[in-house]
Amino acid sequence: MATDSRVDVLASKPFSEKTLFNAPYNLTYQPSGYEFTMLGGYHDLGDLVSRIESNEKLLRIQSLEIVSDEKSPDRHVAELKLW
């Protein structure tokens, strides 16, 4: 998805914190959360967010922070937390 959106994934790691779904879903599903650091244009990052949220695997973004990259003003660094 990131490649299709012209976004570079700089780093990824699983969440250290654990969470559970509410009953009865907790009997069937176990959430896996990840943190991503990405680099891309503002509209490219928006395209990636749209692709993630509309994915059939029920991926959901929990938080997103976008800051400008001082070295390249047309690119932005994004921190994304995904369940």
N, C-alpha and C positions, 0 to 999 in steps of 0.2 A: 504494500500500500504506500509506504513512504517513497519508494522509487517512482511509482506512478504519479505521485504528487510533487516530485522534484524536491524532496526533503531528505537531508542527510541525517541519519541516526548517529550521534556522537557517542552515546553511552546508554546502557540499559542494565537494570538490576531488579531482582524481585523485591517486593516489600518485605521488611522485617516484621511488620505487624500482621497479626492474623485477624480475620473477621469471619463471621458466620452469616449465612442467609437465615431469614426467618422461617419458622415451620410452615408448611411441611417441606419446603425446598431444601432445607439443611440436610435432609435424609438422602437427597439425590445429588446435590451440587456442592462443590467446594470452590469458593472463589480463589483466584490467583491474581494478585496485584503486582504490577510492574511500574517502575519509574523510568522514564525516557528523557534523555537530553537530545534535542534535535536542532538542526540549523536549516533555515529556509526562508524564502520570501513570505511576506505577510499573507498574501492570497494563496500561496502554496501550502502554508500551514493550515489555513482555513479549509482548503480542499482535503487535506489529510484528516482533519477533525470530522468533516462530513462523511468521508469514507469509513472512518472508524465507527461513528455513531449509527450508520446505516448498514453495517456489516451483519450478516445473518447469524454470526456466532455470539450475538448479544454482548459485544464489547461496549463498555461504558467509561467515559472519561469522568474522573472524580475531581480533578483540578488541572488547570492549565495556566501557566505564567509565561508571558512573552516579553522579552526585553531586546532592545536594539543591540546589534553587534557593532562595537566601536570601529572595528577594522573594515567593515563593509556595511554602509548604511542601508543598502537594499536587502540585507539578510538579517534575520532575527534568530536569537537563541530562545528555544522554548523548552520549558520543563513541564512534562505531562505525566500525570498519575492515572493509571488505567486499571480497572477491574474487569 
